[in-house]
Amino acid sequence: MASGLRHDAGAAGLPQPTREPRPAEGYAGDVTPELAFDWWQAGKAVLIDVRTDAEREWVGFVPDAVPLAWKQWPGMAVNPAFDAALKAAVPAGKVALMLCRSGVRSIAAARRATELGVEAYNILEGFEGDPDDQAHRGRKGGWRFRGLPWRQG
């Protein structure tokens, strides 16, 4: 299963994503895109899109997510403004949900947020999911694949 996602048997025996965070080392845990969306819509969390500005512009973005690059294009150096901007974006009593392309950079961002005292979760599969057999993204999991809100342009 993609990104180590556990499933429970649902209606008609079809696998359903679990609705609980998966424990992780160095940050609060991993959540499915669907659980992240539910927490965000319920007002429990702030959705932080840690992809570069270029990725959000070219591939798509989640409306109303906080655009805060973990690394900056070109060169992919860590964003020096990340810490201050993250602290400003996540009010007390809310958690941070980190979203990147595939769920890898968001782990690093979640670990940094945790170091800063912010309860942070990585969104499994990211925005685009893992590459398929032809190395194309967007066909094997991810925020967009799962039909959650997004826009392009």
VENTA-V840980 format. One record per run of one state. SS is the DSSP state (a for helix, b for strand, c for the rest). FROM is the first residue (numbers start at 1). TO is the last residue. If there is no record, write none. Layout:
ss,from,to
SS,FROM,TO
SS,FROM,TO
This chain:
ss,from,to
c,1,1
a,2,4
c,5,6
b,7,9
c,10,10
a,11,13
c,14,14
b,15,17
c,18,21
b,22,22
c,23,28
b,29,31
c,32,32
a,33,41
c,42,44
b,45,49
c,50,52
a,53,59
c,60,60
b,61,61
c,62,65
b,66,67
c,68,70
b,71,72
c,73,76
b,77,78
c,79,81
a,82,89
c,90,94
b,95,99
c,100,104
a,105,115
c,116,119
b,120,123
c,124,150
b,151,151
c,152,153
